[in-house]
Amino acid sequence: MLTGARPGFGNTISHSHRRHSRRFDPNIQSKRYWLPAEGRHVRLRLSTKGIKTVDTIGIEAAVARIRARGVKV
């Protein structure tokens, strides 16, 4: 919701060096935060990088960024 992380695509290479398509999924976690301005909890689906971003900028600024992208929180 915050960073816009999407799956990456690449190849799995076997021991014999044959290549097969694969998908690298982001590490998505569901985390609950207390939003003091609204007096309620919000549950966000964030990548682990997004969780670190919330820790750095704060939940208020993070929710403002998410809402600016047009996502309902």
Number of C-alpha atoms within 10 A of each C-alpha: 19 21 15 10 15 12 9 10 11 11 12 13 12 9 7 6 8 9 12 10 9 12 11 11 11 14 13 16 13 11 12 11 12 13 13 10 7 9 8 9 11 14 11 18 14 22 21 15 15 21 20 12 16 18 11 11 10 11 18 14 12 20 20 13 15 17 14 10 12 9 11 9 11
